[in-house]
Each structure stands twice: as C-alpha cells, then as structure tokens.
Amino acid sequence: MTSIPVLSKDSLPDLQAASPPFGGMLAVPVRDLKRIFTSPGPIRDPQGQGPDFWRVAPALHAAGFEAGQVVLNTFSYHLTPGGLMLDAGLRQVGCVVIPGGVGNSAEQVDLARVAGVTGYVGTPQFLLVLLEKALEMGAALGLERALVTGGPFFPAIREAVRTEHGVDAYESYGTADVGTLGFECAERMGWHVAPGVAIEITDPATGAPLPAGETGEVVVTSPNETYPLVRFGTGDLSAFVEGACPCGRTSARLKGFLGRVGEGVKVKGMFVHPRQIAGQLGSYPEVMGWQGVVTAEGHVDRLTVRIEVEAGASADTGAVKQSLEEAVKLRLDVQAVEPRSIGEDGGRIVDERGD
C-alpha cells in the first residue's frame, strides 16, 4: 500500500472543485446519500446510509455513556457535519439528545438543568464555558461525563473539568472525511484506534511509514462503501504508543494530538485554512500582507487577523472583518498593523494557545 501516494486533506478543495461535488471519489450515486455537508476549506462531506455512519458509538461506549442518558450535544447542526456525527453515535447508544448547537450558553445551561442532562459532547473549551456559566447562574449543571473533540484538550482544561467540576471527561479524535479515528478509555493512556479504519504514522515528507514511537502524520485508509479513502493524510501529527493498554483492548493506540503538518488550524472546533482568508483579502488592494493569530481567552478560542496596510492608505477593518467572518464561518477580530511588521517566517496562521 505504501506505493500509493498520500492524499492530503489540504488538496481536497481543489480536487472537489475540479470534479464536484466529491472529487470523483464517491462510490455511490449522489441520490443514495443521506446528507451532504460543507466544512471550511471548503470541503464537501457526504453522509451515507446506516445508523452510525461515522462510527462514533465505540468512543461513547468507552466513555461510559449509556442508553437513556440525557446528553447535550453542542456541535453545530447547520451545514457542517459535527452535530449530526455525534447525534448519530448518541442515538446508536440509546441516549436522549438535546441538539444544543453552538453559543447561547445561558440558555443551554437552563435547558440542561431542567431536562436532567448528565452527559455532554462538544469541544473541551465550550464544556468549561458551560460549567463556569452554570456556577455564575447559581447552580451546578449536574454533568457526570463528557466526550470532547474538535479542539485540543489542554491539561489545564482537563484538570479544571475533573477537579473543580467533577466531570469524567474523555477525548475522541476524528474528521468529517473518515469519521472517528481514536478515543480514550478509562486508563487515558492514548487514543485507541477506532474500528473500521487502518492508520499509519508516516514521514510527512516521503509518506513512508515510521516505527512505533516516532512522530509523523496520521494517514488513514477507510474502506467505506460510500466514500472510500486510501492513504488519506489528515495533516495531524501523532505517534503510536508501544505496549498493551491495561484496559484489555488490543487495538493500536495513538499518543494524542502532537501538532499539525497541514495548513489548517482548528478554532472553536472548525478548521480555518489560509486560502479562505487570502481569497477574501485579495479584494482589498490596500492590504499588503496578513497573518492569522489564534489565542485563548478564558478557555475560549479567539482568532485575530492582522493586516498590513499600505503606507498612506487606510483599510475599512469593519468591511474586512465582515467578509472574513462570512468566509470562515467564525467570529474574529481584524487588526491593522504597519507595513512589513509581519515576519516572513511566522506562518500564515500562528497558534499561540498554551498548554
């Protein structure tokens, strides 16, 4: 299989634009799909038939979710697939789902308390936001367990969720293209590779598989009958964990998220790609250069786009902000800076979120 070149996730937008809607890789007629989504890039994502198309249920089982449990799902149900990915897995387990979506933290806290929610799925950052909002509103949420994904589960957030709020939280890893790829068990000694996929850790430069313990790109082969992908390069970095897990599962394990090799950076659970920003800024001739900076304020991701404005010119930062927000589907800030103040080697999107 190593003779087959790695298919980079960053190449999907161009492939799909050349042969819409799925780059010629869909294995069934479009009419046989259940749903079609769009993710930042843009990347079109198909959903085939079946009750748990993205294989989320095994991660939920490992995290202790049970039939009849009321669960708040805080991923978006609009256009992007995250909400329905988790929803399908929760329904397969037998959970009762509240489709909370993103934002409206006070309203979600109020409904969660009234409905007796004990489970949460969403980003780790928004989990902590809801827990802290509940305390501000005068009562604890009553959450018992959570499955978090879509953003880094930094140690500081993990510790706060566990010790300050008493929530048993587990991390899951996957993409809209190939579904669930890995998940934590109660031992929390890495991500067990999910059933239904084959994962390689490869040299990002050559695509050659690396020995266990070495860090490389997560490359996935998914024999999906609807949307099969062979040697799909996620752009994420990880490594295989050596040795057996005390939980008794015999699957291979990944060490967790160890960085990115691709261009995209996740902000609030959504990938932001440089091409999205560059495509919009091309309409503003006074903008000479730009850089995106991702930070975290109070455990909430924040994206600031710094733009270099030509000497003697001015930029309508409000108009720039509006066009960028429409492109990346996220709220952000725009900051005008002096010409040549952005270094050439800093990267188009810099992630300054701490551990």
Summary of the structure (lengths in Angstrom):
residues: 355
radius of gyration: 20.7
end to end distance: 36.3
largest distance: 66.6
contacts: 1173
relative contact order: 0.13
helix: 24%
strand: 30%
